[in-house]
Amino acid sequence: MDRSGPTGTVEGDSIDGDWEYRPVQLPGDVSRMTAAVRLAIQAEFGGWELSRVRLYPGGVRKVWLRRRRSSRMLPELSV
């Protein structure tokens, strides 16, 4: 279930206990403000929170989002 968009790549979601995780890779040419807005949208409408961020050479950011697992379905954003 790979999805990609103009501001980054979303790899497959994973589940660990009570949490589900979504890794998102943001290219080095994405501004800090654009990255912040994208993550804020994921948080507001998808129920995700920031779990971890790694900054790689070249400015590539790998971000892990997490949210509590729930039986109710949350809406997805198109990426």
LOLO-481887 format. One line per 2 residues: their letters; for each residue x, y, z of N, C-alpha, C. Coordinates in steps of 0.02 Angstrom, whole numbers. Example, Ala and Ser with C-alpha at 12.3 -4.5 7.8 and 13.67 -1.06 7.14 Angstrom:
// residues 2
AS> 660 -284 390 615 -225 390 660 -165 390; 642 -112 354 684 -53 357 645 2 394
This chain:
// residues 79
MD> 42 -59 0 0 0 0 44 62 0; 87 70 -51 129 129 -56 90 185 -88
RS> 96 244 -58 64 304 -85 118 357 -89; 113 400 -138 161 455 -140 125 518 -161
GP> 155 574 -144 126 639 -160 181 688 -174; 163 750 -189 213 799 -207 259 818 -149
TG> 239 805 -88 281 825 -31 308 766 7; 308 706 -23 339 650 12 308 584 -5
TV> 336 532 25 314 464 13 288 434 77; 233 399 73 205 363 130 217 290 117
EG> 252 257 162 263 185 155 204 150 187; 207 85 196 151 49 225 143 62 299
DS> 81 62 323 67 69 394 87 5 429; 104 10 493 118 -50 533 83 -43 601
ID> 72 -100 633 36 -102 696 81 -134 749; 83 -104 808 123 -130 863 83 -121 927
GD> 52 -174 951 13 -170 1012 -47 -125 1004; -51 -73 1046 -108 -27 1045 -98 30 995
WE> -42 32 960 -26 88 915 -20 64 843; -38 108 797 -22 97 727 25 153 706
YR> 72 136 663 124 183 643 122 193 568; 139 253 548 143 270 476 209 307 464
PV> 255 275 429 317 310 411 305 354 350; 331 415 352 325 462 297 395 489 283
QL> 415 487 220 480 514 201 469 579 163; 502 632 186 497 698 155 562 714 121
PG> 562 729 57 624 745 20 657 807 48; 721 814 33 760 870 58 738 937 31
DV> 704 938 -26 682 1002 -55 616 1027 -27; 586 990 19 524 1012 52 543 1059 109
SR> 515 1119 108 532 1167 161 506 1143 228; 535 1171 280 515 1154 348 442 1172 360
MT> 421 1229 333 351 1252 341 303 1204 305; 320 1184 245 278 1137 208 272 1071 245
AA> 328 1046 272 327 984 310 283 992 372; 289 1048 407 249 1059 467 174 1061 451
VR> 156 1094 396 86 1098 376 59 1029 358; 98 991 321 76 924 302 65 880 363
LA> 111 883 411 103 843 472 45 867 515; 34 933 516 -23 960 553 -89 936 523
IQ> -93 932 458 -153 908 425 -165 835 442; -111 794 441 -117 724 460 -142 718 532
AE> -117 761 576 -137 759 646 -210 779 655; -229 833 622 -297 860 630 -351 813 602
FG> -339 788 542 -392 751 508 -383 675 509; -323 652 525 -312 579 526 -301 551 595
GW> -295 595 645 -285 572 713 -214 551 728; -166 569 685 -96 549 695 -60 599 739
EL> -9 575 776 35 618 814 107 600 796; 152 646 808 222 636 791 253 588 841
SR> 286 536 815 319 488 858 395 498 856; 423 506 795 495 512 788 512 545 722
VR> 567 582 721 591 614 659 666 600 654; 688 582 594 759 574 580 776 618 521
LY> 831 654 527 855 697 473 917 664 444; 916 652 378 971 618 344 1011 669 303
PG> 1072 651 283 1111 695 240 1071 712 176; 1078 773 154 1039 795 96 972 825 116
GV> 957 825 180 895 856 204 834 810 205; 841 748 185 785 701 185 764 689 257
RK> 698 694 270 672 681 337 630 617 335; 640 574 382 597 516 390 559 526 455
VW> 493 528 449 449 543 505 406 482 519; 398 464 583 352 411 602 294 443 640
LR> 235 433 613 174 457 646 143 397 682; 106 410 735 72 355 769 3 379 792
RR> -41 330 801 -107 343 831 -130 279 865; -171 288 915 -199 230 951 -243 191 903
RS> -239 126 908 -283 84 868 -354 92 893; -400 93 846 -470 103 863 -512 59 818
SR> -569 38 844 -614 -3 804 -652 40 753; -659 105 768 -693 148 720 -644 170 666
ML> -670 179 608 -627 199 552 -620 274 550; -559 298 542 -546 369 534 -538 384 459
PE> -558 442 437 -551 458 366 -478 462 345; -464 443 285 -397 447 257 -391 510 214
LS> -331 536 211 -316 593 167 -286 565 103; -301 596 48 -267 576 -13 -199 611 -13
V> -148 576 -30 -80 603 -26 -53 617 -94
